[in-house]
Amino acid sequence: MTKKAAQPNGSVEAPPWSISGSTLPPLHEPSFRLEEGWIATWAYGMSGKAKLLRYDLTKLIRYGAYASATSRGTIFTMDANMIKEVTMWYIVGGIITVAVSFLQDMEEMDIKGIDELSKYLNQCVPFVLALYISLAIQRWWALRTEALAPLFNATSNVLMQLSALFPAQEFAEVKDKTMRYCMASIMLMIKACRTADSHIKCDDMVQRNYLTPGEGMLLDGTPAKQIPMVLWCWILRMCTELIKDFVNRGGDWLPYEEFQRECCEARNGVQAIHTYLTTQLPFAYVHLITFIVNTNNIVVCVKCALKFSKAFAQGNAIGMVSEGVFLFIVPLLYQGLLVVTYIIHDPFGEDMLDFPVLAYQDYVASTCKSMMDAGSNCPAASHLFPESPLTSVNITQPSGIPNGVGPSADRRITNIETGMDELAVQVSRLQTQHADLLRELRRMTESMRDVSDAVLLHRQGDASFRAVRR
């Protein structure tokens, strides 16, 4: 993907891209452009809608919230209902003020009860609302770090391992295909998150050469939520077949478990995204939080209207201004926090505060390209291991040599012959020990025979002596 300078809204097509040595058609990547604001940077993706990429925290703190209130991405510009809500409370407060002024003498009216109720609610609401906000932020952050990040990490790690283990040009097409599957899985995952349909079309992926027409037709019949997982299954299958083919051609066995682990992590990330998006916080809990906030806003509105009327009757200008400001700040604060929770509830849409996934994907694609270039061009490896089959351009066996015979096979044969020689030495040593043991057994047998003869002679002599005495 290619970054462009600030231009009119809409995406700009990047030039076709391909890996050196690959025979696959050039890849037409979707591009995005960046737009620098005085306090934030915006990324425009394929839809042409702006998304907040980053903001300048120093300027935000230095110039304050009032100076940046009208900037894109704040609660004042994200949701037009915020201004309508504040305006509604002022209208309701004005109606209450006028009605009460006509019905009763405000200087003698006791508003202590409504004032105490307002204080009680304003002591309770912040704690309840803070817990709800914390849960919403945790879910948003988990979607970025526990769901989306593993998918990006697996993409970079798989390409890095393929580039380091198979740097030769003959493997360029495998690496190219793997990268296309990885990028397609990310884009199709976002596409699936933005639709309620059970199936999605992969025509755009085919047009950009991420997928072949046959692959696109096959995926069109797959449920939308499972398409990214299918692509990672294909990636694992390709890595498995690549390693088997490499070993059959005389190469050493390579760490298949690492590819398996990365692909499983990517699948788990896709699953985590769908789990978070389909498992909301309990409806009763969110409804209760909304009810408490709305009730508090009503009580604050009534209290401010009554106190404003009383201050007006007493000619207390400071009291009137204080109640007007209070009616603006408190409902705005609580309602604004509720607005933030539903804005970040699903960060894979097209809203201004949703994840700029295309910008993230551009970084991952750049990482993959760098890894593939680094794997194919490592001066130290070529210098220190010039005879290694991995550092050569091609590891195909020379003509006349059957598969399974080559440098790596010769090393294994040599190791086997050495092991057999050592085994023969051990067997010879055991045979010698066995012969010594047999000789020792013969000697002990002869000794036992001598002892037996001596005992027999002793018994015969003793019998002759007893016969002579008699």
Sine and cosine of phi, psi and omega as CSV:
sin_phi,cos_phi,sin_psi,cos_psi,sin_omega,cos_omega
0.00,0.00,0.52,-0.85,-0.12,-0.99
-0.86,-0.51,0.70,-0.72,0.04,-1.00
-1.00,0.01,0.62,-0.78,0.02,-1.00
-0.86,-0.52,0.38,-0.93,0.08,-1.00
-0.96,0.28,0.11,-0.99,-0.04,-1.00
-0.87,0.49,0.84,-0.55,0.00,-1.00
-0.66,-0.75,0.09,-1.00,0.06,-1.00
-0.84,0.54,0.43,-0.90,-0.07,-1.00
-0.81,0.59,0.60,-0.80,-0.02,-1.00
0.82,-0.58,0.40,-0.92,-0.01,-1.00
-1.00,0.04,0.41,-0.91,0.02,-1.00
-0.88,-0.47,0.78,-0.62,-0.05,-1.00
-0.93,0.37,0.72,-0.69,0.05,-1.00
-0.99,0.14,0.40,-0.91,0.04,-1.00
-0.91,0.41,0.50,-0.87,0.02,-1.00
-0.83,0.56,0.55,-0.84,-0.07,-1.00
-0.71,-0.70,0.60,-0.80,0.03,-1.00
-0.48,-0.88,0.35,-0.94,0.01,-1.00
-1.00,0.01,0.66,-0.75,0.02,-1.00
-0.88,0.48,0.79,-0.61,0.00,-1.00
1.00,-0.09,-0.18,0.98,-0.01,-1.00
-1.00,0.02,0.62,-0.78,0.02,-1.00
-0.99,-0.10,0.04,1.00,0.01,-1.00
-0.95,0.33,0.47,-0.88,0.01,-1.00
-0.90,0.45,0.46,-0.89,-0.03,-1.00
-0.83,0.55,0.56,-0.83,-0.05,-1.00
-1.00,-0.05,0.80,-0.60,0.04,-1.00
-0.99,-0.16,1.00,-0.07,-0.08,-1.00
-0.99,0.15,0.61,-0.79,0.13,-0.99
-0.94,0.33,0.68,-0.74,-0.03,-1.00
-0.96,-0.28,0.32,-0.95,0.09,-1.00
-0.71,-0.70,0.33,-0.94,0.02,-1.00
-0.81,-0.59,0.45,-0.89,0.00,-1.00
-0.95,-0.31,0.59,-0.81,0.05,-1.00
-0.78,-0.63,0.88,-0.48,-0.04,-1.00
-1.00,0.04,0.84,-0.55,0.12,-0.99
-0.97,-0.24,0.05,-1.00,-0.05,-1.00
-0.96,0.30,-0.33,0.94,0.01,-1.00
-0.76,-0.65,-0.23,0.97,-0.05,-1.00
-0.57,-0.82,0.35,-0.94,0.07,-1.00
-0.91,-0.41,0.74,-0.68,-0.09,-1.00
-0.91,-0.41,0.62,-0.78,0.03,-1.00
-0.92,-0.39,0.77,-0.64,0.04,-1.00
-0.96,-0.28,0.84,-0.54,-0.01,-1.00
-0.99,-0.15,-0.43,-0.90,-0.07,-1.00
-0.91,0.42,-0.50,0.87,-0.01,-1.00
-0.98,0.19,-0.21,0.98,-0.02,-1.00
0.99,0.16,0.10,0.99,0.00,-1.00
-1.00,-0.06,0.63,-0.78,-0.05,-1.00
-0.98,0.20,0.63,-0.78,0.10,-1.00
-0.73,-0.68,0.64,-0.77,-0.02,-1.00
-0.94,0.34,0.89,-0.46,0.02,-1.00
-1.00,-0.02,-0.71,0.70,0.04,-1.00
-0.31,-0.95,0.33,-0.94,0.03,-1.00
-0.73,-0.68,0.33,-0.94,-0.04,-1.00
-1.00,-0.01,0.98,-0.20,-0.04,-1.00
-0.91,0.42,-0.56,0.83,0.00,-1.00
-0.89,0.46,-0.72,0.70,0.02,-1.00
-0.91,0.41,-0.62,0.79,0.00,-1.00
-0.88,0.48,-0.69,0.72,0.01,-1.00
-0.96,0.27,-0.64,0.77,-0.08,-1.00
-0.93,0.36,-0.72,0.70,-0.06,-1.00
-1.00,-0.02,-0.27,0.96,0.10,-1.00
1.00,0.04,0.17,-0.99,-0.08,-1.00
-0.97,0.26,-0.47,0.88,-0.05,-1.00
-0.94,0.33,-0.62,0.78,0.00,-1.00
-0.93,0.37,-0.47,0.88,-0.03,-1.00
-0.97,-0.25,0.21,0.98,-0.07,-1.00
-0.90,0.45,-0.54,0.84,-0.04,-1.00
-1.00,-0.01,0.03,1.00,0.03,-1.00
-0.94,0.34,0.46,-0.89,0.05,-1.00
-0.90,0.43,0.67,-0.75,0.03,-1.00
0.97,-0.23,-0.14,0.99,0.05,-1.00
-1.00,0.04,0.20,-0.98,-0.03,-1.00
-0.92,0.39,-0.35,0.94,0.00,-1.00
-0.97,0.23,-0.46,0.89,-0.03,-1.00
-0.96,-0.28,-0.33,0.95,-0.01,-1.00
-0.97,0.26,-0.63,0.78,-0.09,-1.00
-0.74,-0.67,0.93,-0.37,-0.01,-1.00
-0.91,0.42,-0.33,0.94,0.00,-1.00
-0.92,0.38,-0.34,0.94,0.02,-1.00
-0.89,0.46,-0.75,0.66,0.02,-1.00
-0.90,0.43,-0.64,0.77,0.04,-1.00
-0.89,0.45,-0.62,0.78,-0.01,-1.00
-0.91,0.42,-0.73,0.68,0.02,-1.00
-0.89,0.45,-0.67,0.74,0.03,-1.00
-0.88,0.48,-0.63,0.78,0.01,-1.00
-0.89,0.45,-0.67,0.74,0.00,-1.00
-0.91,0.41,-0.58,0.82,0.05,-1.00
-0.93,0.38,-0.62,0.78,0.02,-1.00
-0.91,0.41,-0.71,0.71,0.03,-1.00
-0.89,0.46,-0.68,0.73,0.03,-1.00
-0.89,0.46,-0.62,0.78,0.03,-1.00
-0.91,0.42,-0.65,0.76,0.04,-1.00
-0.89,0.45,-0.69,0.73,0.02,-1.00
-0.90,0.44,-0.65,0.76,0.00,-1.00
-0.88,0.47,-0.74,0.68,-0.01,-1.00
-0.91,0.42,-0.68,0.74,-0.03,-1.00
-0.90,0.43,-0.71,0.71,-0.03,-1.00
-0.93,0.38,-0.57,0.82,-0.02,-1.00
-0.90,0.44,-0.56,0.83,0.01,-1.00
-0.98,0.18,-0.47,0.88,-0.11,-0.99
-1.00,0.02,-0.46,0.89,-0.12,-0.99
-0.49,-0.87,0.46,-0.89,0.07,-1.00
-0.96,0.29,0.92,-0.40,-0.12,-0.99
-0.94,0.35,-0.44,0.90,-0.02,-1.00
-0.92,0.39,-0.44,0.90,-0.02,-1.00
-0.97,-0.23,0.00,1.00,-0.06,-1.00
-0.97,0.23,0.72,-0.70,0.00,-1.00
-1.00,-0.07,0.91,-0.42,-0.01,-1.00
-0.91,-0.42,0.38,0.93,-0.03,-1.00
-0.90,0.43,-0.62,0.79,-0.04,-1.00
-0.90,0.44,-0.75,0.66,-0.01,-1.00
-0.92,0.40,-0.51,0.86,0.03,-1.00
-0.93,0.38,-0.67,0.75,0.01,-1.00
-0.93,0.37,-0.63,0.78,0.05,-1.00
-0.89,0.47,-0.66,0.75,0.03,-1.00
-0.90,0.45,-0.67,0.75,0.02,-1.00
-0.90,0.43,-0.64,0.77,-0.01,-1.00
-0.90,0.44,-0.72,0.69,0.00,-1.00
-0.90,0.43,-0.63,0.78,0.00,-1.00
-0.95,0.31,-0.26,0.97,0.14,-0.99
-1.00,0.06,-0.47,0.88,-0.06,-1.00
-1.00,0.01,-0.67,0.74,-0.11,-0.99
-0.86,0.50,-0.70,0.71,-0.04,-1.00
-0.83,0.56,-0.64,0.77,-0.02,-1.00
-0.94,0.35,-0.69,0.72,0.00,-1.00
-0.91,0.41,-0.69,0.73,-0.02,-1.00
-0.94,0.34,-0.56,0.83,0.00,-1.00
-0.89,0.45,-0.64,0.77,0.03,-1.00
-0.90,0.44,-0.67,0.74,0.00,-1.00
-0.91,0.42,-0.68,0.74,0.03,-1.00
-0.89,0.46,-0.64,0.77,0.00,-1.00
-0.89,0.46,-0.68,0.73,0.02,-1.00
-0.90,0.45,-0.67,0.74,-0.01,-1.00
-0.90,0.44,-0.68,0.74,0.01,-1.00
-0.92,0.39,-0.62,0.78,0.02,-1.00
-0.89,0.45,-0.67,0.75,0.04,-1.00
-0.90,0.44,-0.67,0.74,0.02,-1.00
-0.89,0.46,-0.70,0.71,-0.02,-1.00
-0.93,0.36,-0.59,0.81,0.03,-1.00
-0.91,0.41,-0.58,0.81,0.06,-1.00
-0.88,0.47,-0.53,0.85,0.00,-1.00
-0.99,0.15,-0.66,0.75,-0.14,-0.99
-0.99,-0.11,-0.53,0.85,-0.08,-1.00
-0.97,-0.22,-0.22,0.98,-0.04,-1.00
-0.88,-0.48,-0.83,0.56,-0.06,-1.00
-0.98,0.22,-0.64,0.77,-0.03,-1.00
-0.88,0.47,-0.70,0.71,0.04,-1.00
-0.85,0.52,-0.56,0.83,0.03,-1.00
-0.91,0.41,-0.70,0.71,0.04,-1.00
-0.92,0.39,-0.67,0.75,-0.01,-1.00
-0.89,0.45,-0.67,0.74,0.01,-1.00
-0.89,0.45,-0.62,0.78,0.03,-1.00
-0.86,0.50,-0.76,0.65,-0.01,-1.00
-0.92,0.39,-0.65,0.76,-0.06,-1.00
-0.93,0.36,-0.66,0.75,0.01,-1.00
-0.89,0.45,-0.70,0.71,0.01,-1.00
-0.92,0.39,-0.57,0.82,0.03,-1.00
-0.91,0.41,-0.69,0.72,0.00,-1.00
-0.92,0.39,-0.66,0.75,0.05,-1.00
-0.88,0.47,-0.64,0.76,-0.03,-1.00
-0.93,0.37,-0.57,0.82,-0.01,-1.00
-0.98,0.20,-0.59,0.81,-0.06,-1.00
-1.00,0.08,-0.48,0.88,-0.04,-1.00
-0.75,-0.66,0.94,0.35,-0.06,-1.00
-0.98,0.19,-0.22,0.98,-0.09,-1.00
-0.91,0.42,0.42,-0.91,-0.05,-1.00
-0.89,0.45,-0.48,0.87,-0.05,-1.00
-0.92,0.40,-0.27,0.96,0.02,-1.00
-0.99,-0.15,0.10,1.00,-0.05,-1.00
-0.88,0.48,-0.63,0.78,-0.04,-1.00
-0.92,0.38,-0.59,0.81,0.04,-1.00
-0.90,0.43,-0.71,0.71,0.01,-1.00
-0.91,0.40,-0.63,0.78,0.04,-1.00
-0.88,0.47,-0.71,0.70,-0.01,-1.00
-0.91,0.41,-0.63,0.77,0.02,-1.00
-0.89,0.46,-0.69,0.72,0.02,-1.00
-0.90,0.45,-0.64,0.77,0.01,-1.00
-0.90,0.43,-0.65,0.76,0.06,-1.00
-0.89,0.45,-0.68,0.74,-0.01,-1.00
-0.88,0.47,-0.75,0.67,-0.01,-1.00
-0.91,0.42,-0.63,0.78,0.02,-1.00
-0.91,0.42,-0.59,0.81,0.01,-1.00
-0.90,0.44,-0.61,0.79,0.00,-1.00
-0.93,0.37,-0.74,0.67,-0.04,-1.00
-0.92,0.39,-0.62,0.78,0.02,-1.00
-0.95,0.31,-0.47,0.88,0.08,-1.00
-0.91,0.41,-0.70,0.71,0.04,-1.00
-0.90,0.44,-0.64,0.77,0.02,-1.00
-0.89,0.46,-0.64,0.77,0.02,-1.00
-0.93,0.37,-0.56,0.83,0.01,-1.00
-0.94,0.34,-0.41,0.91,-0.08,-1.00
-1.00,-0.08,0.08,1.00,-0.01,-1.00
-0.75,-0.67,0.49,-0.87,0.08,-1.00
-1.00,-0.09,-0.04,1.00,0.00,-1.00
-0.95,0.33,0.51,-0.86,0.00,-1.00
-0.98,0.22,-0.34,0.94,0.01,-1.00
-0.73,-0.68,0.51,-0.86,0.04,-1.00
-0.77,-0.64,0.39,-0.92,0.02,-1.00
-1.00,-0.05,0.56,-0.83,0.00,-1.00
-0.94,-0.33,0.40,0.92,-0.05,-1.00
-0.87,0.50,-0.64,0.77,-0.03,-1.00
-0.91,0.41,-0.57,0.82,0.04,-1.00
-0.93,0.37,-0.57,0.82,0.03,-1.00
-0.94,0.33,-0.67,0.74,0.00,-1.00
-0.89,0.45,-0.54,0.84,0.00,-1.00
-1.00,0.01,0.08,1.00,0.06,-1.00
0.93,0.37,0.35,0.94,0.18,-0.98
-0.95,0.32,-0.56,0.83,0.00,-1.00
-0.77,-0.64,0.43,-0.90,0.12,-0.99
-0.99,0.12,0.32,-0.95,0.04,-1.00
-0.83,0.55,-0.62,0.79,0.03,-1.00
-0.91,0.42,-0.67,0.74,0.04,-1.00
-0.91,0.42,-0.63,0.78,0.02,-1.00
-0.89,0.45,-0.68,0.73,0.02,-1.00
-0.90,0.43,-0.61,0.79,0.01,-1.00
-0.92,0.40,-0.65,0.76,-0.01,-1.00
-0.96,0.27,-0.43,0.90,0.03,-1.00
-0.87,0.48,-0.46,0.89,0.02,-1.00
-1.00,0.01,0.03,1.00,0.00,-1.00
-1.00,-0.09,0.64,-0.77,0.08,-1.00
-0.80,0.60,0.60,-0.80,-0.13,-0.99
-0.84,0.54,-0.66,0.75,-0.08,-1.00
-0.94,0.34,-0.33,0.94,-0.06,-1.00
-0.99,-0.17,-0.13,0.99,-0.04,-1.00
-0.86,0.51,-0.74,0.68,0.03,-1.00
-0.86,0.51,-0.58,0.81,0.02,-1.00
-0.92,0.39,-0.62,0.78,0.03,-1.00
-0.88,0.48,-0.66,0.75,0.01,-1.00
-0.89,0.46,-0.63,0.78,0.02,-1.00
-0.95,0.30,-0.47,0.88,0.13,-0.99
-0.91,0.41,-0.64,0.77,0.06,-1.00
-0.90,0.44,-0.65,0.76,0.02,-1.00
-0.88,0.48,-0.72,0.69,0.01,-1.00
-0.89,0.45,-0.63,0.77,0.03,-1.00
-0.89,0.45,-0.68,0.73,0.03,-1.00
-0.89,0.46,-0.69,0.73,0.00,-1.00
-0.89,0.45,-0.64,0.77,0.02,-1.00
-0.89,0.45,-0.76,0.65,-0.01,-1.00
-0.90,0.43,-0.58,0.82,0.02,-1.00
-0.89,0.45,-0.70,0.72,-0.01,-1.00
-0.92,0.39,-0.67,0.75,0.03,-1.00
-0.87,0.49,-0.71,0.71,0.00,-1.00
-0.90,0.44,-0.63,0.78,0.01,-1.00
-0.90,0.44,-0.66,0.75,0.01,-1.00
-0.94,0.35,-0.66,0.75,0.00,-1.00
-0.89,0.45,-0.43,0.90,0.01,-1.00
-1.00,-0.04,0.19,0.98,0.10,-1.00
0.97,-0.25,0.03,1.00,0.02,-1.00
-0.99,0.17,0.28,-0.96,0.04,-1.00
-0.97,0.23,0.41,-0.91,0.05,-1.00
-0.92,0.40,0.69,-0.72,-0.06,-1.00
-0.94,-0.34,0.32,-0.95,-0.11,-0.99
-0.94,0.33,0.99,0.12,0.03,-1.00
-0.89,0.45,-0.53,0.85,-0.06,-1.00
-0.87,0.49,-0.52,0.85,0.00,-1.00
-0.92,0.39,-0.68,0.74,0.06,-1.00
-0.90,0.43,-0.65,0.76,0.01,-1.00
-0.88,0.47,-0.69,0.72,-0.02,-1.00
-0.91,0.42,-0.69,0.72,-0.02,-1.00
-0.91,0.42,-0.67,0.74,0.01,-1.00
-0.92,0.40,-0.61,0.79,0.05,-1.00
-0.92,0.39,-0.61,0.79,0.06,-1.00
-0.89,0.45,-0.65,0.76,0.03,-1.00
-0.90,0.43,-0.69,0.72,0.03,-1.00
-0.88,0.47,-0.64,0.77,0.04,-1.00
-0.90,0.45,-0.60,0.80,0.05,-1.00
-0.90,0.44,-0.69,0.73,0.05,-1.00
-0.88,0.47,-0.67,0.74,0.02,-1.00
-0.90,0.44,-0.63,0.78,0.00,-1.00
-0.89,0.45,-0.61,0.79,0.03,-1.00
-0.88,0.48,-0.76,0.65,0.00,-1.00
-0.92,0.39,-0.53,0.85,0.03,-1.00
-0.91,0.42,-0.72,0.69,0.00,-1.00
-0.91,0.42,-0.65,0.76,-0.08,-1.00
-0.96,0.28,-0.44,0.90,-0.01,-1.00
-0.98,-0.17,-0.04,1.00,0.02,-1.00
-0.86,-0.52,1.00,-0.08,-0.03,-1.00
-1.00,0.07,0.20,-0.98,0.16,-0.99
-0.91,0.42,0.47,-0.88,-0.06,-1.00
-0.80,0.60,0.74,-0.68,-0.04,-1.00
-0.86,0.51,-0.67,0.74,-0.02,-1.00
-0.88,0.48,-0.62,0.79,-0.01,-1.00
-0.92,0.39,-0.74,0.67,0.00,-1.00
-0.91,0.42,-0.62,0.79,0.03,-1.00
-0.90,0.44,-0.65,0.76,0.02,-1.00
-0.91,0.42,-0.66,0.75,0.04,-1.00
-0.88,0.47,-0.71,0.70,0.02,-1.00
-0.89,0.45,-0.65,0.76,0.03,-1.00
-0.88,0.47,-0.69,0.73,0.00,-1.00
-0.89,0.45,-0.70,0.72,-0.01,-1.00
-0.90,0.43,-0.70,0.71,0.00,-1.00
-0.90,0.43,-0.66,0.75,0.04,-1.00
-0.89,0.45,-0.68,0.74,0.02,-1.00
-0.89,0.46,-0.65,0.76,0.02,-1.00
-0.90,0.44,-0.62,0.78,0.04,-1.00
-0.91,0.42,-0.72,0.70,0.00,-1.00
-0.89,0.45,-0.67,0.75,0.03,-1.00
-0.89,0.45,-0.65,0.76,0.00,-1.00
-0.89,0.46,-0.72,0.69,0.00,-1.00
-0.91,0.42,-0.69,0.72,-0.01,-1.00
-0.89,0.46,-0.72,0.70,0.00,-1.00
-0.90,0.44,-0.61,0.80,0.02,-1.00
-0.91,0.42,-0.69,0.73,-0.01,-1.00
-0.92,0.39,-0.69,0.72,-0.01,-1.00
-0.94,0.35,-0.54,0.84,0.08,-1.00
-0.91,0.42,-0.68,0.73,0.01,-1.00
-0.89,0.45,-0.67,0.75,0.01,-1.00
-0.92,0.40,-0.67,0.75,0.03,-1.00
-0.91,0.41,-0.58,0.82,0.04,-1.00
-0.91,0.41,-0.66,0.75,0.03,-1.00
-0.91,0.42,-0.53,0.85,0.00,-1.00
-1.00,0.03,-0.08,1.00,-0.02,-1.00
0.96,0.29,0.45,0.89,-0.04,-1.00
-1.00,-0.05,1.00,-0.09,-0.05,-1.00
-0.93,0.38,-0.62,0.78,-0.01,-1.00
-0.90,0.43,-0.65,0.76,0.03,-1.00
-0.89,0.45,-0.64,0.77,0.02,-1.00
-0.91,0.42,-0.69,0.73,0.01,-1.00
-0.91,0.42,-0.65,0.76,-0.01,-1.00
-0.88,0.47,-0.69,0.72,0.00,-1.00
-0.93,0.37,-0.59,0.81,0.06,-1.00
-0.90,0.45,-0.67,0.74,0.04,-1.00
-0.92,0.38,-0.64,0.77,0.01,-1.00
-0.88,0.47,-0.66,0.75,0.01,-1.00
-0.92,0.39,-0.43,0.90,0.04,-1.00
-0.99,0.17,-0.68,0.73,-0.17,-0.99
-0.98,0.22,-0.77,0.64,-0.15,-0.99
-0.90,0.43,-0.81,0.59,0.04,-1.00
-0.88,0.48,-0.59,0.81,0.02,-1.00
-0.89,0.46,-0.67,0.74,-0.04,-1.00
-0.90,0.43,-0.79,0.61,-0.07,-1.00
-0.93,0.36,-0.69,0.72,0.00,-1.00
-0.92,0.39,-0.58,0.82,0.04,-1.00
-0.89,0.45,-0.62,0.78,0.05,-1.00
-0.91,0.41,-0.63,0.78,0.07,-1.00
-0.90,0.44,-0.62,0.78,0.02,-1.00
-0.89,0.46,-0.66,0.75,0.00,-1.00
-0.87,0.49,-0.63,0.77,-0.05,-1.00
-0.90,0.44,-0.62,0.78,0.00,-1.00
-0.99,0.14,-0.36,0.93,0.06,-1.00
-0.94,0.35,-0.64,0.77,-0.04,-1.00
-1.00,-0.07,0.08,1.00,-0.04,-1.00
-0.87,0.49,-0.70,0.72,0.03,-1.00
-0.81,-0.58,1.00,-0.07,-0.08,-1.00
-0.99,0.13,0.25,0.97,-0.02,-1.00
-0.96,-0.29,0.29,0.96,0.01,-1.00
-1.00,-0.05,-0.48,-0.88,-0.04,-1.00
-0.92,-0.40,0.27,0.96,0.03,-1.00
-0.96,0.28,0.26,-0.97,-0.11,-0.99
-0.91,0.42,-0.53,0.85,-0.03,-1.00
-0.99,-0.14,0.13,0.99,0.07,-1.00
-0.96,0.28,0.28,-0.96,-0.03,-1.00
-0.89,0.46,0.79,-0.62,0.13,-0.99
-0.98,0.20,0.96,0.27,-0.15,-0.99
-0.88,0.48,-0.58,0.82,-0.02,-1.00
-0.90,0.43,-0.58,0.82,0.07,-1.00
-0.93,0.37,-0.65,0.76,0.07,-1.00
-0.89,0.46,-0.67,0.74,-0.03,-1.00
-0.91,0.41,-0.56,0.83,0.05,-1.00
-0.88,0.47,-0.64,0.77,0.03,-1.00
-0.91,0.42,-0.68,0.73,0.00,-1.00
-0.91,0.42,-0.67,0.75,0.03,-1.00
-0.89,0.46,-0.66,0.75,0.04,-1.00
-0.89,0.45,-0.62,0.78,0.04,-1.00
-0.89,0.46,-0.70,0.71,-0.01,-1.00
-0.89,0.46,-0.68,0.73,0.02,-1.00
-0.89,0.46,-0.66,0.75,0.02,-1.00
-0.90,0.44,-0.65,0.76,0.01,-1.00
-0.90,0.44,-0.66,0.75,0.00,-1.00
-0.92,0.40,-0.63,0.77,0.06,-1.00
-0.91,0.40,-0.65,0.76,-0.02,-1.00
-0.92,0.39,-0.63,0.78,0.00,-1.00
-0.91,0.41,-0.58,0.82,-0.02,-1.00
-0.99,0.14,-0.30,0.95,-0.06,-1.00
-0.74,-0.67,0.99,0.15,0.05,-1.00
-0.88,-0.48,0.99,-0.13,-0.06,-1.00
-0.84,0.54,-0.62,0.78,-0.04,-1.00
-0.90,0.43,-0.67,0.74,0.00,-1.00
-0.90,0.43,-0.68,0.74,0.00,-1.00
-0.91,0.42,-0.53,0.85,-0.03,-1.00
-0.99,0.17,-0.69,0.73,-0.08,-1.00
-0.99,0.14,-0.48,0.88,-0.03,-1.00
-0.77,-0.63,0.91,0.41,-0.08,-1.00
-0.92,0.39,-0.44,0.90,-0.05,-1.00
-1.00,-0.08,0.01,1.00,0.00,-1.00
-0.92,0.39,0.68,-0.73,0.02,-1.00
-0.91,0.42,-0.38,0.92,-0.01,-1.00
-0.97,0.26,-0.47,0.88,-0.04,-1.00
-1.00,0.04,-0.17,0.98,0.03,-1.00
-0.99,0.15,0.27,-0.96,-0.02,-1.00
-0.94,0.34,-0.55,0.83,-0.10,-1.00
-0.55,-0.83,0.72,-0.69,0.01,-1.00
-0.97,-0.25,0.18,0.98,0.02,-1.00
-0.89,0.46,0.67,-0.75,-0.06,-1.00
-0.91,0.41,0.60,-0.80,0.08,-1.00
-0.88,0.48,0.39,-0.92,0.00,-1.00
-0.88,0.47,0.61,-0.79,0.00,-1.00
1.00,-0.03,-0.21,0.98,0.01,-1.00
-0.96,-0.27,0.85,-0.52,-0.04,-1.00
-0.93,0.37,0.38,-0.93,0.05,-1.00
-0.86,0.51,0.57,-0.82,-0.02,-1.00
1.00,-0.06,-0.10,0.99,0.02,-1.00
-0.91,-0.42,0.78,-0.62,-0.03,-1.00
0.13,-0.99,-0.21,-0.98,-0.03,-1.00
-0.83,0.56,-0.73,0.68,-0.04,-1.00
-0.93,0.38,-0.64,0.77,0.02,-1.00
-0.91,0.42,-0.65,0.76,0.04,-1.00
-0.87,0.50,-0.65,0.76,0.02,-1.00
-0.89,0.45,-0.66,0.75,0.00,-1.00
-0.91,0.41,-0.64,0.77,0.03,-1.00
-0.89,0.46,-0.68,0.73,0.03,-1.00
-0.87,0.49,-0.69,0.73,0.01,-1.00
-0.89,0.46,-0.63,0.77,0.02,-1.00
-0.91,0.41,-0.69,0.73,0.00,-1.00
-0.89,0.45,-0.65,0.76,0.03,-1.00
-0.89,0.45,-0.67,0.74,0.03,-1.00
-0.90,0.44,-0.60,0.80,0.03,-1.00
-0.92,0.39,-0.62,0.79,0.05,-1.00
-0.89,0.46,-0.70,0.71,0.02,-1.00
-0.90,0.44,-0.61,0.80,0.04,-1.00
-0.91,0.42,-0.63,0.77,0.03,-1.00
-0.89,0.46,-0.64,0.77,0.04,-1.00
-0.89,0.46,-0.68,0.74,0.01,-1.00
-0.90,0.44,-0.68,0.74,0.02,-1.00
-0.89,0.45,-0.67,0.74,0.04,-1.00
-0.88,0.48,-0.66,0.75,0.01,-1.00
-0.90,0.43,-0.64,0.76,0.02,-1.00
-0.92,0.39,-0.61,0.79,0.04,-1.00
-0.89,0.45,-0.67,0.74,0.04,-1.00
-0.88,0.48,-0.70,0.72,0.03,-1.00
-0.89,0.45,-0.60,0.80,0.02,-1.00
-0.91,0.41,-0.65,0.76,0.04,-1.00
-0.89,0.45,-0.68,0.74,0.04,-1.00
-0.88,0.48,-0.63,0.78,0.00,-1.00
-0.92,0.40,-0.62,0.78,0.04,-1.00
-0.90,0.43,-0.68,0.74,0.03,-1.00
-0.88,0.47,-0.64,0.77,0.01,-1.00
-0.92,0.40,-0.61,0.79,0.04,-1.00
-0.91,0.41,-0.63,0.78,0.03,-1.00
-0.89,0.45,-0.70,0.72,0.00,-1.00
-0.87,0.49,-0.67,0.74,0.01,-1.00
-0.92,0.39,-0.55,0.83,0.03,-1.00
-0.91,0.41,-0.69,0.72,0.03,-1.00
-0.89,0.45,-0.63,0.78,0.02,-1.00
-0.90,0.44,-0.67,0.74,0.02,-1.00
-0.90,0.43,-0.58,0.82,0.02,-1.00
-0.92,0.40,-0.67,0.75,0.03,-1.00
-0.88,0.48,-0.69,0.73,0.01,-1.00
-0.89,0.45,-0.65,0.76,0.01,-1.00
-0.90,0.44,-0.66,0.75,0.04,-1.00
-0.90,0.44,-0.64,0.76,0.00,-1.00
-0.90,0.44,-0.65,0.76,0.02,-1.00
-0.90,0.43,-0.66,0.75,-0.01,-1.00
-0.90,0.43,-0.69,0.73,0.02,-1.00
-0.89,0.46,-0.62,0.79,0.00,-1.00
-0.90,0.44,-0.67,0.74,0.00,-1.00
-0.92,0.39,-0.62,0.78,0.02,-1.00
-0.92,0.40,-0.66,0.75,0.02,-1.00
-0.90,0.43,-0.63,0.78,0.00,-1.00
-0.92,0.40,-0.60,0.80,0.03,-1.00
-0.92,0.38,-0.64,0.77,0.03,-1.00
-0.90,0.44,-0.63,0.78,-0.02,-1.00
-0.90,0.43,-0.68,0.73,-0.01,-1.00
-0.92,0.40,-0.57,0.82,0.00,-1.00
-0.92,0.38,-0.63,0.77,0.01,-1.00
-0.91,0.42,-0.64,0.77,0.01,-1.00
-0.89,0.45,-0.62,0.78,-0.01,-1.00
-0.94,0.33,0.00,0.00,0.00,0.00
